[in-house]
Amino acid sequence: MIARLEGKIAGIRGNAVILMVGGVGYLVAVSSYTLGKLAGKDQVLLHIHTHVREDQFNLFGFLDEEELRMFELLISVSGIGPKMGLSILSVADLKTIRLAIVNKDPSMLTRVAGVGKKTAEKLIVELQNKVHAVAGDEDGDAASGQDAIEALASLGYSITEAREALKLVGPEVKDVSARIRAALKNLGKK
């Protein structure tokens, strides 16, 4: 399998780049979001997902490993193939996609052609707990914030009350249970 390719961009064909590596031109499919970032670059290093089927050998390229891991998570869901995975990554940046999954918001995912409400909800359910593994620090904070909101809601507080109470908790408090305790103190003051 091919894991990384570094070379000169020899051309663009649709949503794919032709990457020249050691005299060989590789056709590497990329998301339109990644394609935009490649504009004006001559040399590039792409992290590669190699997809092999009976009749096809396709390469999918990503600028960083985080994007590659998100792609691999997306295609791990039954019914989501590599082309659909790339389409999902083309809709928005990684942070926005992760937050849509964490916040259980299918509306962003349904913007992708071929992803209906049921497919978006299936993606959210299957990736809800897995998406934290590829989250950056700021997304981990958002995920822990969502966990704290859900915990407060299970105690009978509205989502709005929970969010307002958590806003009063300082950013230095990272632990979810500590955030919940601090938010409960804020709610008790009202």
N, C-alpha and C positions, 0 to 999 in steps of 0.2 A: 504494500500500500504506500501511497505517497502522503506524507504528513505535512511537508512545507515545500514551497517553491519560492526562490528568489531570482528575479531576473528583470529584463527590460520589457516594458509594455510595447508590443509591436503593433497592436491594433485593438479595436473594440468591435465586437460583433453582437448587436443586440444588448443583452444584459450579461455579456461574457467578455473577458479580455483574453487576448492572445499574448501569452507570457513566454518570452524567449529565454530558455535556460540551457546553456551549453550547446547551442546550435539547434535545439529542438523547440518548436512552438507548441505550447500546451494551451488548449482552449479551456478556460476556467470560468464557470458560471459564478456570478457575484450578485448580491442584492443591489437594487438601484441606489440604495442608501450608500453602500460601499463604493459603487461606481462613481457617485458624486464626489466622494473623498479622494478618489484616484485621479480626478481631473487635474491635468497639468503635471503629473508625476511621470518620470521616465523609468525609474527603478522602483520595485516594490517587493516586499516579502509578504506572501500570503500563507496563512495556515489553511491546510487542505483537508476536506472530507472527501474520501474516495468512495464513490458509490458504484458497485459492480452488480450487474444483473446478467442474465443469460445473453442478452442481445446488446447490452450497453456498458460502457465504461465512462463514467462522468466524474469530473472534478468540480468541486464547489469550494470557492476561496473566500477567506475572511481576513480582515486586517489584524484582528487580535484573537487570542484564544478564548476570551469570554464570549465573543460573537459565535465562534465555532461551537462552544459548549451549548449555547442557547439553541443553535440550529439543530444539534444532535438531540437535545431534549424535545424540540418540536417534532422531529421526525420519528421519535420513539412512540408517539401517540398513534394508535391505529387509525388509518385513513388519512394521515398526513404524510405525503411523500416529499422528496427533496425540493421539487419545484414549488410546492405549496409552502414549504418551510422558508424558502427564499422569498416568496411573495409576502409572507408575514413579516420577515425581517426588513422588507422594503417599505412597509407602511410607516414605520417610525424608528426612532433610535432604541437601543436595548433597554434603557432605563424606563422609557414609556411603556414598552411591551411588558417588561417585568411588573411594573406597577399595575398595569391593567389586569394581569393574572393575579397578583397578590390582592388587589382590591375587588376581585371578582366582577370586573367590568367587561362584558363581552362586546360592547359597542365598538371599541377600537379594533377588535379582531374581525368583526363582521364587515369591516371596510375592504377586506381582502376578497377578491373575486374567488368564488368557490367555497368560501367559509360562511356558512349560515349560522343562525343562532344556536342550533343544536351542536354543531361542530365547535363553535367558540366556547360553549359551556362545557363540552367534553374536554377541550384543551385546558380550561381553567381548573376543572376538577382533577384531572390527571397530573397537572404540573404545579398545582397549588403549593405542595410541600417540597417539590424538587427544585423550583426556580430559585430558592434561597441559596442553593449550592453555587450558582453562577453570579450571585448578586455582589455588587461592589459594596463598600461600606455604607454609602448613602442609601442604597437600596435595602441593605440589612436593617438600617434604622427605620425605613418606611415599613418593612415587613414586621419588625418588632412593634412598631406603632399600631399596625393593623391588628396584631395579636392582642395588644393591650386594649384596643377599642372593642374587639370581640369579647374579651373577658369582662369588661365593664358592662357591655350590653347584656351579657348573660346574668349579670347581677341586678338587672332591671333598669339600668340607665339607658337613655336614648343615645343614639349614635352621636347626635349633636352635642349632648351633655358630655359624653365621653371625650369627644374631640376637644371641646373647650377646656376640660379639666387637664387633658394631656398637653395642651399648648402651654399651660402654666408650669409644667414640669421642665426644668432646665435640660439643655442638650447634653450636659455632662452625665446625666443618669441614663446609662445604656441598657442595664438589665431590665428585662420585661417586668419581672415581679416587683422590682423597686419602682418602676414607672407606674405600675398599677397602684401600689401603696400610696405613692405621692399624689396620684390623681384622686384616690379615694379621700385623702385628707383635704384636697381642694374642693371636692364635692361636699364633704362634711361641713365646710365653712359657709356654704350657701344657706 
